[in-house]
Amino acid sequence: MSVRIMIAEDEEIMRITVADHLRSEGWRVDEVSGGNEALALLQKQSYDIIVSDIRMPGMDGEKLLTAVKQQSPATEVIMMTAHGSTDHAVACLKQGAADYILKPFDLDDLSCRIQRIVRIQEIKARCVSLESNGRPAPAAARFQRPHAANAQPDQPGVPDRLDGPDPGGKRHR
């Protein structure tokens, strides 16, 4: 999978630093300095991931996130900011951001976050491919847990009793 990433950051040094690091990791990276420029480029080229600053002149990162999710729902967006809070991060995630990172950050941390998003995108694509061929995605079966009423005590990995203290203070053996 050839991953294409866009960096939307108005601070030139930050934009170049992030883009150069991601290129050194082997990613295909384009750079823009604002939200309007990012949307214009997104109309010409598809992107797997956009890494966007939140505070930018013109169209800010939050408005860009909303527009990206309308224009290209499969494109994941990582929001970055030096002025964040927990409430702000939660709001961005609810709007559809894949991740949220506070500046200054470790470039290797950003790379790990991108790798995680790429793996998730690959799994989703594989599931869609399997389902389009009429086969259920095998991951769905792995995530189903046996209900206690249906579980047999001799099944590996299914405990037939609980050891340890219970909330009532009694110990089960």
C-alpha positions in Angstrom: 0.0 0.0 0.0 1.5 3.3 -1.1 0.6 5.7 1.6 0.2 9.4 0.8 0.3 12.0 3.6 -0.3 15.7 3.6 1.1 18.1 6.2 -1.0 21.2 6.8 1.0 23.6 9.0 1.5 27.3 8.8 4.8 27.3 10.8 7.4 26.7 8.1 10.1 25.2 10.3 7.6 22.8 11.9 6.1 21.8 8.5 9.5 21.1 6.9 10.7 19.2 10.0 7.7 16.9 10.1 7.6 16.4 6.3 11.4 15.6 6.1 11.1 13.1 9.0 8.1 11.3 7.4 9.9 11.2 4.0 13.0 9.7 5.8 10.6 7.0 7.0 9.6 6.2 3.4 6.2 8.0 3.3 5.1 10.1 0.3 4.5 13.5 1.7 3.1 16.8 0.4 3.1 20.1 2.4 0.7 23.0 2.5 0.7 26.1 4.8 -3.1 26.3 5.5 -6.5 24.8 5.4 -7.7 26.4 2.1 -4.5 25.2 0.4 -5.1 21.7 1.9 -8.6 21.5 0.6 -7.5 22.6 -2.9 -4.8 19.9 -3.0 -7.3 17.3 -1.7 -9.5 18.0 -4.7 -6.6 17.1 -7.0 -5.0 14.3 -5.1 -6.3 11.7 -2.7 -4.6 11.3 0.7 -4.6 8.5 3.2 -3.7 10.8 6.1 -3.6 14.5 6.8 -1.6 15.8 9.7 -3.0 19.3 10.4 -2.2 22.1 12.9 -5.3 23.4 14.5 -4.4 27.1 14.7 -3.8 28.3 11.1 -4.7 31.6 9.4 -7.7 31.4 7.1 -9.3 28.0 7.5 -8.2 26.5 10.8 -7.6 22.8 11.4 -11.1 22.2 12.9 -12.8 23.5 9.8 -10.4 21.6 7.7 -11.2 18.4 9.6 -15.0 18.9 9.0 -14.4 19.6 5.3 -12.1 16.6 4.8 -14.6 14.3 6.4 -17.3 15.6 4.0 -15.1 15.5 0.9 -13.0 12.4 1.6 -14.4 10.3 4.5 -11.7 7.6 4.2 -8.9 10.2 4.7 -7.8 10.1 8.4 -6.8 13.3 10.1 -4.3 13.7 12.9 -4.7 17.1 14.7 -1.7 18.8 16.2 -1.6 21.8 18.4 0.5 23.6 21.0 -2.7 25.0 22.7 -4.7 21.9 23.5 -6.8 20.6 26.3 -8.5 17.3 27.1 -11.9 18.8 26.2 -10.6 20.1 22.9 -9.0 16.7 22.1 -12.2 14.9 22.8 -14.2 17.4 20.6 -11.8 16.9 17.7 -12.0 13.1 18.1 -15.8 13.3 18.1 -15.7 15.3 14.9 -13.8 12.5 13.3 -10.1 13.0 13.9 -8.1 9.8 14.1 -5.7 11.2 16.6 -4.6 14.3 18.5 -1.1 15.2 19.4 0.3 18.1 21.5 3.3 20.1 20.3 6.2 19.8 21.0 6.1 16.1 20.2 8.6 13.3 19.4 8.7 12.7 15.7 9.0 9.0 16.3 5.8 9.2 18.3 4.1 10.8 15.3 5.5 8.0 13.1 4.1 5.3 15.4 0.7 7.0 15.3 0.7 7.1 11.5 1.8 3.4 11.3 -1.1 2.5 13.6 -3.6 4.4 11.4 -2.1 2.7 8.3 -2.5 -0.8 9.8 -6.1 0.0 10.7 -6.8 1.2 7.1 -5.2 -2.0 5.7 -7.4 -4.2 8.0 -10.5 -2.3 7.0 -9.7 -2.6 3.3 -9.1 -6.4 3.8 -12.4 -6.8 5.6 -14.3 -4.9 2.8 -12.5 -7.1 0.2 -13.5 -10.3 2.0 -17.1 -9.1 2.5 -17.4 -8.1 -1.2 -16.4 -11.7 -2.1 -19.3 -13.0 0.0 -17.1 -14.2 2.9 -17.4 -12.9 6.4 -14.4 -11.1 7.7 -12.5 -13.5 10.0 -11.8 -10.8 12.5 -15.5 -10.6 13.4 -15.4 -14.1 14.7 -12.3 -13.5 16.8 -13.9 -10.6 18.6 -17.0 -12.5 19.6 -16.7 -13.6 23.2 -18.5 -16.6 24.6 -21.4 -15.8 26.9 -21.1 -17.2 30.4 -24.3 -19.3 30.0 -22.9 -20.9 26.8 -19.3 -21.4 28.0 -18.2 -24.9 28.9 -15.8 -25.1 31.9 -13.4 -27.4 30.0 -12.9 -24.9 27.2 -9.3 -23.6 27.1 -9.2 -20.0 28.2 -12.6 -20.0 29.8 -12.4 -20.1 33.6 -14.8 -22.3 35.4 -14.5 -20.2 38.6 -13.2 -16.9 39.7 -10.3 -16.8 42.2 -9.7 -13.8 44.3 -11.6 -11.5 46.5 -15.1 -10.6 45.6 -16.7 -7.1 46.2 -18.6 -8.6 49.2 -15.3 -9.5 51.0 -15.7 -13.2 50.6 -13.0 -15.3 49.0 -13.9 -17.9 46.4 -11.9 -21.1 45.9 
